[in-house]
Amino acid sequence: MVTVLEERPERAGRAEVAAAAELLQGRTWVALTGAGMSTDSGIPDYRGPTSIRATPMQFQEFLGSDAARRRYWARSHQGWRRIGQAEPNAGHRALVDLERSGLIGIVTQNVDGLHVRAGSSPVINLHGLITDVICLACGQVTARRALQDRLSELNPDSADRPVLQHAELRPDGDAVVDDWQDFELADCERCGGVLKPDVVFFGESVPKPRVEQAYHLVDSADVLVVLGSSLTVMSGLRFVRHVARQERQTIIINRGATRGDGLAALKLETGCSEALTSLVGHLR
């Protein structure tokens, strides 16, 4: 049976983190991170207790029409003005420190690239990186910042819009924008093909080699630690189920219930930054 430990504000989860540290002491572990890992960097999540209900664009919808792509890129262009400025938070930095205390790698469902920017290694970006753009015709990968400049030139009126706030943003850089019908799209500079963020959209499959790489990393560790993920989608939950089938242990640190709670040896109802910064002290 999973042990669920709830954070007490006055103690900042000390007893809870001590219990996690006891399970991790002298053992190797891999972190599986979700959107809750980046909320302290100003990037919202889809399913957390304070998240705003949102319906992300599906892969087939994006492929289906110029209108859908126009709507997506108009929204993404606005969202990038804030998402592109996000910086690693205390939790990201704590994971770098924890590489000296048994952490051997990170599998992340996030597309923000903040783990790598913080200095973590190795990092498997399960769903790709929002900082890259791929051409669906020729496969060329280019920088998202370069595309942002091109879109700004094509849509000069967009610069007059205010920087979006938390409730208007999405974890993948998408945003709430009503006026998108006249937004000008940018095509691939090499072949004129359709450009898409180099991320796995909802309804799109994670590339098989990337999944196999993630399984290999998870299998190299004694313990799996889930950080800030509700495990609603199978791309993350499968690793928790895999570890359970091998009778190894999982620790889950997340505000709110997850689909993996019943498979965890320990569940901490607390924030990732608070838990990880405290864990650094316990595991030194």
N, C-alpha and C positions, 0 to 999 in steps of 0.2 A: 504494500500500500504506500502511495506517495505521502511524504510528509510535507504539508503546506505551512510555510512560515510567513506571516504577514508583517510588514514593516510597521514599527512604532515610531512616529515622528520624533519623539524626544530622544530616542536611542539611535536614530538613523540606521536601523536594521543591523546593529552590531551582532546580536545573537544569531540572527539569520545568516549573516555572512560568515560568522565563525563556523557554523554548521557546514556551509559549503566548502570553506577552507579545509575543514577536517577531511572531507571526502576527496579533496584534490591534493592534499599534502603528499609529496613524494611520488605523484603519479603524473603521467602525461595527459594532456587534454586538448581538444579542438573546440573552438567557438563557432557556433552557427548563429549568425546575426540577422535580425530583421529590422523593420522600419523603426521600432522603438529604440533602436540604438542611436538613431540620428535625430530624434525629436529635440534633443538639447542643442542641436546645431541649427534649429529653426526649420527643419524639414518635417512636415507632418506625416502621420501614418494613415493608413486606410481604415484600420479596425481597432485602434486603441480606445481607451475609455473617453478621451477628449477629442477624438477624430470627428471630422465632418463627413457625413455619408456622401460617397462619391461613386460614380460608375466610370471606370477607366475605359478607354477606347480598346476595342477588340482588334486583334490582328487582321481578321478578314474584313472588318469594317474599314480599317486603314487602307487595305489593298483595293477596296471596292470602288472608290470614286475619288475624283479630284476634290469634290466638296468635303469629303471626310478628311482628306489630308490637309486641305486648306484650314478647316476648323482645328485640327490637331496642331498644326504648326503655328497658327495664330495664338493659340493658348500656350504652347510650349515657348514661343518667343517671349511672351510676357512672363511666364513662370521662371525662365532662365535668368531674368534680371535679378531674382533673389536667390534661386537655387544655386546659380553659378557662383555666388559669393559666399556660400556656406563654408564654414571652417570645422575641422575636427574638434570634438568636444572632450571633456575630461574622461569620458568612458573610452573613447578611441585611444587617447594617450595612455590610459591605464593598461589597455591591452598590449601596448608596446612594452611597457614595464614588465608585464606578466610573462613575457617570453623568457624571462629569467627564472620563472617559477612553474615550469611545466607546460606552458602553452606552446604548441608546435605548429599552429596554423589556424587560419580563419576561412570558413566558407560563409559568404555573405549573400543574402537575397537582395541586398540594397544595390542600387545602381549609381550611387553618388560618388564613389571613389574615395571616400573619406578615410577608410582604413589604410589605404596605400599612402595617402597624403600625410597621415599621422606617423607613418614609418613602419607599419606592420608588414611581416613577411614570413611565410608565403600567404597570399590572399587569393582565393578562388572566387571570382565575381560571377556567381551562378547565373544571374540574369543580365550580365553585360554591364556596360558603363554608359551613363547618360552623357558623359564628356566626349563620346565618340559618335560619329555619324557614318552610316554605311549606305552605299549605293546598291539598290536591289537588283540592278542590271549587271554591273561590272564588278561589284564586290569591293570597290575602293573604300577604305576607311579614312576619314578626315576628322579634324578637330571640331567639336561643337562650337567653340568660341569663334572660329572662322565663319561658320555658317550663320551664327548670330549677327556678325557684322554684315554679311550679305543680305540677310533678311531685313536688317535695319535700313540698309540703303534702298531696298525695294519697297519698304513700307515706312517712309519717313514720319508719318503721323503717329506711329506707335510710340515714339519717344516722348510724346506729350502725356501718355497715360501714367497714372501713379504706380509706384512699386507695390506689388500685391502683398496682402497680409496673409496670415496663417490660414484663415478659413477659406481663402481663395486658391490655395496651392494644393498640389498633389505630390506624393512621394517620388513620382517619376518625372517631375518638372512640368507636368501638365497643369493647367490653371483654368479658373472660371473666367471666360471672356465672352461677352455677348455679341460684339461687333466683329465678325470674322469673315463675312461673305465676300468682301473685296480684298482680302489679304493675298498678296502676291507670293507665290511659291518660288523656291530656288531649286533648280535641278542640278544633277551631278555635273561638275565642270569638265570631267573627262569624257563622259558619254551621253550626257543629257538624261540619264535615268532618274528614277524616283529615289529620293533620299528618305531614310528612316533612322531614328536614333538606334544606335547599336545595342539595343536592349531587347529582352524577351517580353513581348507584349502578352497581355492576357489572351489565351487561346492559341498561343504559339509555344512550341516545345523547346526546352533547354537542349542545346546541342549535346548529343550523346557523349562525345569525348570529354566534355566539361563535367558531365555527371559522373563519369567513371573516375575522373581525376579527384572529384570531391569524395567519392566513396573510398578511394585509396587513402586519402588524407584522414578521413574519419576512422578507417580501420587501423591506422597507425597509432592511434591514441587509446589510452585506458578509459577516458571519460569524455562524453559529449556535453558541452555547456551551451544551452540555447539562450540567446540574449535578445529580448525585445521582439519576439515573433509570436504571433497567435497560432502559427502553424496551420492556418486555415487552408492553404494551398498545398498540394502534394509535393511540390518541389522541395519544401523544407521538412514536412512531416515524414517523408520516406526515410530520412536519415535517423530520426528518432525511433521509428519502427525497426529499422535495420539493427540499430544498437540493442534494442530490447530483445530481438530474436537471438542475438549473440550473448544474451544475459550479461551485458555490460551496463554501466550506469549512465544516466542522463540527469543533469541538473537544469532546471528551467528558471530563468530570472525574467519575469514579465509582469507588467501591471495588467491584470485581467486574466480570464481563463484562456487556456490554449487547448488545441485538440490532442496535445501530447501529455497533458497533465497526469493521466492515468498510467502512463508508462515511465514517469520520472521517479527517481529515487528521492529527489528533493525539489520542491517548488518554492521560490521566493517571490512574494508579491511586493516588488519594489522596483525602482527605476534602475536602469543599467549603469548610469554614471555613478550614482550613489553606491551601488553594490560593488562595482569594479574598483573604484578608488579605495574603498574600504578593504577589498580583497587583497590589493597590493600590500597593505600593511600587515595583513594576517599571514601572507605567504612568504614574506621576506625571511 
